[in-house]
Amino acid sequence: MKFQGLTVDVVGLGVAGFACADALMQHGATVSLLDEGDSETLKERATILEILGARPRIGQALQLSEDAELLVVSPGLRPSAPIIAQAQERDIPVWGELELAWQLQGGLDGPDWLFVTGTNGKTTTTLMLESMLRAGGLRTAAVGNIGVSLVEAVNSPEEFDVFAIEVGAPQLPFLYSAEPLAVACLNVADDHIDHFGSMEAYVAAKSRAFTNTRVACVYNENDETTLRMVEEAEVIEGARAIGVTRGIPAISMLGVVDDILVDRAFITDRVRAAQELAPVEDVRPPGVHNVENALFAAALARAAGVEPGAVGQGLRDFEPAPHRIQHVRTLGGVEYVDDSKATNTHAAQTSIAGYDSVVWIAGGLAKGQEFDDLVQAEQNRLRAVVLLGKDREVIRQALERHAPQVPVFEVSTTETSAIDQVVEIAREQAQAGDTVLLAPGCASWDMFKNFSHRGEVFAEAVRGLADED
């Protein structure tokens, strides 16, 4: 699409929205900025863009401009939002950031795209993938839902061969024409139900990631939903289904043999051979789920032509992102772990399952989730539970129903300083050999700026604990 002279409404002034508006104006579009918020950060961004020529409407109800010819929406806007319906009634195209990025880069004329989606593990997998691509000599960047705008990367003067793109479900409803080189869906569990309205709608949004895939659609052998998504996807002729398993891989899969990550998908003799990629001990942080993440990253890297040796080197070079099963401190024989990124029940359960005895710190915004399955599955690992946040009652009720023997403590204040109380209670309940685990299973916005802020405050409180005599 030619953007010169086009009149565009951009909804949302977060990282993605700001980048979209800026890029559109650079390409000659007339841009209106729409956001119901009125925080100082939003006002600052709006002011910058207004100086560049944008028309800001901040702190007002969202209303489509009379002269709008294109609506670009942030992932935080629900697909059912009235302004989207207004655009559709007027036959005005509605794009998300990913669609705009594909159009800006000229489709296949630009860098290849590798998608990493799924409910949990996306960021770790995307960063692992970026490291493998770099080790393979490719010019790349980890972008998308990871906090770096894909539009900004596409619009940058820097030259890239391929992008490692973390894709969240809210980014997918308004993506139409992209043709990714390869796509991986790591897993699917309850999340964003409040955003989409149902689990079915959430899965349908995730499934859009596989549309028009050119080389490889990577699914999880242990998650039937991901396989079904691949089977039903409308892909480019010749795209292959590639499986990832935690065990010994069948043909066209990646898996583990004798504690070695191996490839039986991207080699010539897939029937009789398997290509060694790296020892399991090279995976950091350790854990079965991160071995799985590494295999997904390897599958995408191999689809992009990265040699086996570079895949292993990429794993060794990889630096884990913070707030993902991050060791903070050991005190009195108790390990304190920050997994603030565990913002849904599936992630929290995976985290808890990695330890034998846990004092679990949980709570925040539950996003419509239920915690019964988690509590039933992991109750024998729970020494005690400390709850905080707006929806802590949802978790407490699940504990009362399924694990009444587990001591539960609640901190009712919604001030950030509540973490200090939470950590003190956790310390009192923990015994030598236990793990005090921040794996909230909930979003953070009721009390914190984001999950990173929550993890930082937790770590600061833990480091502030006095040494034992």
C-alpha positions in Angstrom: 0.0 0.0 0.0 1.1 3.6 -0.7 1.0 5.6 2.5 1.7 9.1 1.0 -1.4 11.2 1.7 -3.3 8.4 3.5 -5.4 9.4 6.5 -4.8 6.9 9.3 -6.2 6.5 12.9 -3.7 4.8 15.2 -5.3 3.4 18.4 -3.0 3.0 21.4 0.2 4.8 22.2 2.2 2.0 23.8 5.5 0.8 22.3 3.9 -0.6 19.2 1.4 2.3 18.6 4.1 5.0 19.0 6.3 3.2 16.4 3.4 2.7 14.0 2.4 6.4 14.1 6.0 7.5 13.7 6.6 5.2 10.7 3.4 6.1 9.0 4.2 9.8 9.2 7.7 9.1 7.8 6.0 7.5 4.9 3.7 10.5 4.3 0.5 9.5 6.0 -1.7 11.9 8.0 -2.1 10.3 11.5 -4.6 10.8 14.2 -3.6 9.4 17.7 -6.4 7.8 19.7 -6.0 6.6 23.3 -8.4 6.7 26.3 -5.5 6.9 28.7 -4.0 10.2 29.9 -0.9 9.2 31.8 2.2 11.4 31.7 3.9 8.8 29.5 1.1 8.9 27.0 1.0 12.7 27.0 4.8 12.8 26.4 4.5 10.4 23.5 1.5 12.3 22.0 3.4 15.6 22.3 6.4 14.2 20.5 4.2 12.9 17.7 2.2 16.1 17.5 5.4 18.1 16.9 6.0 15.7 14.0 2.6 16.4 12.6 0.2 14.0 14.3 -3.3 14.9 15.5 -3.6 13.6 19.1 -6.9 12.8 20.8 -5.8 11.6 24.2 -8.0 10.9 27.2 -11.1 10.6 25.2 -13.5 7.8 24.2 -12.3 6.1 21.1 -14.1 7.4 18.0 -13.1 6.8 14.4 -12.2 9.9 12.5 -14.5 11.1 9.8 -11.8 11.1 7.2 -10.0 7.8 8.3 -9.0 5.5 5.5 -7.1 3.0 7.6 -7.3 2.0 11.3 -4.2 0.6 13.0 -4.9 -1.0 16.4 -2.7 -1.9 19.3 -2.8 -5.4 20.7 -4.4 -4.2 23.9 -7.6 -3.3 22.0 -10.2 -6.1 22.1 -11.3 -7.4 18.7 -14.9 -6.6 19.9 -14.1 -2.9 20.5 -16.7 -0.5 19.1 -14.2 1.5 17.1 -13.2 -1.7 15.2 -16.9 -2.3 14.4 -17.2 1.3 13.2 -14.3 0.8 10.8 -15.7 -2.5 9.5 -19.1 -1.0 8.9 -17.5 1.7 6.8 -15.3 -0.8 4.9 -12.2 0.7 6.3 -9.2 -1.7 6.7 -8.2 -2.7 10.2 -4.6 -3.6 10.7 -2.5 -4.6 13.6 1.2 -3.8 14.0 2.3 -7.0 12.2 0.3 -6.3 9.1 1.6 -2.7 9.0 5.2 -4.0 9.4 4.7 -6.5 6.5 3.3 -3.8 4.2 6.1 -1.3 5.2 8.9 -3.8 4.4 7.4 -4.7 1.0 6.4 -8.2 1.9 8.9 -10.8 0.6 11.2 -8.0 -0.5 12.3 -7.6 3.1 13.8 -9.8 5.8 12.4 -13.3 6.5 10.1 -13.6 9.4 10.2 -16.4 12.1 7.2 -16.4 14.4 7.3 -17.7 18.0 3.9 -18.0 19.6 2.2 -20.0 22.4 0.9 -19.3 25.8 4.2 -19.7 27.7 7.9 -19.7 26.9 7.7 -17.3 24.0 10.3 -14.8 25.2 12.9 -17.4 26.2 12.5 -19.2 22.9 12.6 -16.0 20.8 15.9 -14.9 22.5 17.3 -18.4 22.1 16.4 -18.2 18.4 18.0 -14.8 18.0 21.2 -16.2 19.6 21.2 -19.2 17.2 20.6 -17.0 14.1 23.5 -14.7 15.1 25.8 -17.7 15.7 24.8 -18.7 12.2 26.1 -15.4 10.7 22.6 -13.9 10.0 21.8 -10.3 10.7 18.8 -10.5 13.0 16.9 -9.0 15.9 14.4 -10.3 18.5 11.3 -8.1 18.1 7.5 -8.0 18.5 5.7 -8.9 21.7 9.1 -9.0 23.4 9.1 -5.2 23.8 10.8 -4.1 20.6 8.5 -2.9 17.9 8.6 -4.9 14.7 7.5 -1.7 12.8 10.4 0.2 14.3 12.8 -2.6 13.2 11.4 -2.7 9.7 11.6 1.1 9.4 15.2 1.1 10.6 18.0 1.9 8.2 19.8 -1.1 9.7 19.8 -4.1 7.3 18.5 -7.5 8.5 18.3 -11.0 7.0 15.7 -12.4 9.3 13.6 -11.4 12.3 12.9 -13.5 15.4 9.4 -12.4 16.2 7.6 -13.1 19.5 3.9 -13.0 18.7 1.2 -12.8 21.3 -2.4 -13.8 20.4 -3.7 -10.2 20.7 -1.4 -9.2 17.8 -2.9 -11.8 15.4 -6.6 -10.9 14.7 -5.7 -8.2 12.2 -2.8 -9.9 10.4 -3.7 -10.9 6.8 -0.9 -11.0 4.2 2.3 -11.9 6.0 4.2 -14.9 4.7 6.5 -16.1 7.5 9.3 -18.4 6.7 8.5 -20.6 9.7 6.2 -20.5 12.7 6.3 -22.3 16.0 3.4 -22.6 18.5 4.9 -23.8 21.8 1.8 -24.7 23.7 -1.8 -23.5 24.3 -3.4 -23.0 27.7 -6.0 -20.7 29.2 -4.9 -17.1 28.8 -6.4 -13.8 27.5 -9.9 -15.2 28.0 -11.1 -11.8 29.1 -9.6 -10.3 25.9 -11.1 -12.7 23.4 -14.2 -13.8 25.2 -13.6 -17.5 25.1 -10.9 -20.2 24.9 -12.2 -21.0 21.4 -11.6 -17.5 20.2 -8.2 -17.4 21.8 -7.1 -20.6 20.0 -8.5 -19.3 16.7 -6.4 -16.1 17.1 -3.3 -18.2 17.8 -4.0 -20.3 14.8 -3.7 -17.3 12.5 0.1 -17.3 13.1 0.4 -20.3 10.8 -1.4 -18.8 7.8 0.8 -18.5 4.7 3.8 -20.2 6.3 6.3 -21.0 3.6 8.8 -23.6 5.0 8.0 -25.1 8.5 5.0 -25.2 10.9 6.4 -26.4 14.2 4.0 -28.0 16.7 4.3 -29.5 20.2 4.0 -33.3 20.2 2.7 -33.1 23.8 0.0 -30.5 23.0 -2.7 -31.8 20.6 -4.1 -28.3 20.1 -0.9 -27.1 18.4 -0.9 -30.1 16.1 -4.6 -29.4 15.2 -3.7 -25.8 14.5 -1.0 -26.9 12.0 -3.2 -29.5 10.4 -5.9 -26.9 9.7 -3.6 -24.1 8.6 -3.8 -22.6 5.2 -0.1 -22.6 4.3 2.1 -22.1 1.2 2.5 -25.2 -0.9 5.5 -27.2 0.3 5.5 -26.1 4.0 6.2 -29.0 6.3 4.8 -29.9 9.7 7.7 -30.3 12.1 7.2 -31.8 15.6 9.0 -31.1 18.9 9.1 -33.7 21.6 10.8 -34.0 24.9 11.6 -37.6 24.1 13.2 -39.5 21.2 12.0 -37.9 18.0 10.3 -39.6 15.2 10.9 -38.7 11.5 10.4 -34.9 10.9 10.8 -34.1 14.6 13.4 -32.6 17.0 13.9 -34.2 20.4 16.3 -35.6 22.9 18.4 -38.8 22.7 20.8 -39.7 25.5 20.7 -36.1 26.9 21.5 -34.6 23.4 19.2 -32.3 21.5 18.9 -33.8 18.0 17.3 -33.0 14.7 15.4 -35.6 12.5 13.6 -33.0 10.4 16.2 -30.9 8.6 18.6 -33.6 7.5 18.8 -35.7 4.3 18.5 -39.2 5.9 15.7 -38.6 8.3 14.7 -42.3 8.4 18.0 -43.7 9.7 19.8 -40.8 11.3 19.6 -37.9 13.7 21.8 -34.8 13.7 23.3 -33.8 17.1 22.8 -30.2 18.0 23.8 -29.6 21.6 24.0 -31.4 25.0 21.0 -30.8 27.3 23.5 -29.3 29.9 24.0 -26.3 27.5 20.3 -25.2 28.1 19.9 -22.4 30.5 18.0 -21.9 32.7 17.8 -25.6 33.3 14.5 -27.4 33.2 12.5 -29.7 31.0 10.4 -26.8 29.7 13.5 -24.9 28.7 14.8 -27.9 26.9 11.6 -27.9 24.9 12.0 -24.1 24.3 15.5 -24.8 23.0 14.2 -27.4 20.6 11.6 -25.0 19.2 14.2 -22.4 18.7 16.4 -24.9 17.0 13.6 -26.0 14.7 13.1 -22.4 13.5 16.8 -21.7 13.2 17.2 -24.9 11.1 14.3 -23.8 8.9 16.2 -20.6 8.3 19.3 -22.6 7.2 21.4 -22.3 10.4 24.0 -25.1 10.5 23.9 -27.6 13.5 27.1 -26.3 15.0 25.7 -22.7 15.1 22.6 -23.9 16.8 24.7 -25.4 19.6 26.9 -22.3 19.8 23.8 -20.1 19.9 22.6 -22.0 23.0 26.0 -21.6 24.7 26.0 -17.8 23.9 22.4 -17.3 25.1 21.8 -15.1 28.1 18.5 -15.8 29.8 16.1 -12.9 30.2 15.4 -11.7 33.7 12.3 -12.6 35.8 12.1 -16.1 34.3 12.9 -18.7 37.0 15.7 -16.4 38.1 17.7 -17.3 41.2 17.7 -14.3 43.5 19.3 -15.6 46.7 19.8 -18.6 49.0 19.2 -17.8 52.7 19.1 -20.3 55.5 19.0 -23.1 53.1 16.0 -21.6 51.3 16.2 -20.6 47.6 14.4 -17.5 46.5 13.3 -17.6 42.8 11.8 -14.8 40.7 9.5 -16.1 38.0 7.4 -13.0 37.7 6.9 -13.7 34.0 4.6 -16.6 35.0 1.5 -14.5 34.3 -0.9 -17.4 33.8 -1.8 -20.7 35.4 0.0 -22.8 32.9 3.3 -20.9 33.4 2.9 -20.9 37.2 2.2 -24.7 37.2 5.2 -25.4 35.1 7.3 -23.3 37.4 6.1 -25.0 40.6 6.6 -28.4 39.1 10.3 -27.8 38.9 10.7 -27.9 42.7 10.0 -30.4 45.4 8.8 -28.1 48.2 7.5 -24.6 47.5 6.3 -21.5 49.4 4.3 -20.1 46.5 3.7 -16.4 46.1 0.7 -15.8 43.8 -2.0 -13.3 42.8 -2.7 -10.2 40.7 -5.1 -9.9 37.9 -6.4 -13.4 37.0 -7.7 -12.5 33.5 -10.7 -14.8 33.8 -8.6 -17.8 34.7 -9.4 -20.6 37.2 -6.7 -22.2 39.4 -8.4 -25.5 40.3 -6.3 -27.7 37.9 -3.1 -26.1 39.1 -3.9 -26.6 42.8 -5.0 -30.2 42.3 -1.9 -31.1 40.3 0.7 -29.4 42.5 -0.8 -29.4 46.0 1.7 -31.9 47.3 4.6 -29.5 46.5 3.1 -26.6 48.4 4.5 -25.9 51.8 2.4 -22.7 52.1 0.9 -20.0 49.8 1.1 -16.3 50.2 -1.5 -14.3 48.2 -1.6 -10.7 47.1 -3.4 -8.6 44.4 -6.9 -7.9 43.2 -7.9 -11.4 42.3 -6.3 -13.3 45.1 -9.7 -14.6 46.3 -9.9 -16.7 43.1 -6.8 -18.6 44.1 -7.7 -18.8 47.8 -11.0 -20.5 46.9 -9.3 -23.0 44.6 -6.9 -23.8 47.5 -9.8 -24.2 49.9 -11.6 -26.6 47.5 -8.6 -28.8 46.6 -5.8 -28.3 49.1 -7.3 -27.3 52.5 -4.2 -28.7 54.3 -2.0 -26.0 52.8 -1.6 -22.9 54.9 -2.7 -19.8 53.1 -1.7 -16.2 54.0 -3.1 -13.0 52.4 -1.7 -9.5 52.1 -4.6 -7.2 51.4 -2.9 -3.9 50.7 -2.6 -3.0 47.1 0.5 -0.8 47.6 3.7 -2.0 45.9 5.2 -2.2 49.4 3.0 -5.3 50.0 5.8 -7.4 48.6 7.9 -6.7 51.7 5.1 -8.2 53.8 4.7 -11.1 51.4 8.5 -11.9 51.5 8.6 -11.8 55.3 5.6 -14.2 55.6 7.2 -16.5 53.0 10.5 -16.5 54.9 8.7 -17.4 58.1 6.9 -20.4 56.5 9.9 -21.7 54.5 12.2 -24.5 55.8 15.7 -25.5 54.7 15.4 -27.1 51.3 12.3 -25.2 50.3 12.0 -22.7 47.4 10.2 -19.4 47.9 8.8 -19.0 44.4 7.2 -15.9 42.9 5.2 -17.4 40.1 2.0 -15.3 40.4 -0.1 -16.9 37.7 -1.6 -13.5 37.1 -1.0 -10.2 35.4 0.7 -7.5 37.4 -1.0 -4.3 36.4 -3.2 -4.0 39.6 -0.1 -3.2 41.7 2.9 -2.9 39.4 3.9 -1.2 36.1 4.5 -4.6 34.6 5.8 -8.1 35.4 9.4 -6.8 35.3 8.6 -4.2 38.0 7.0 -6.9 40.1 10.1 -9.1 39.8 12.4 -6.2 40.6 10.5 -5.3 43.8 10.4 -8.9 44.9 14.2 -9.3 44.3 14.9 -6.1 46.2 12.8 -7.3 49.1 14.5 -10.7 49.2 18.0 -9.1 49.1 16.9 -6.9 52.0 16.2 -9.8 54.3 18.7 -9.9 57.2 21.1 -12.8 57.3 20.3 -15.4 59.8 22.5 -15.8 62.8 
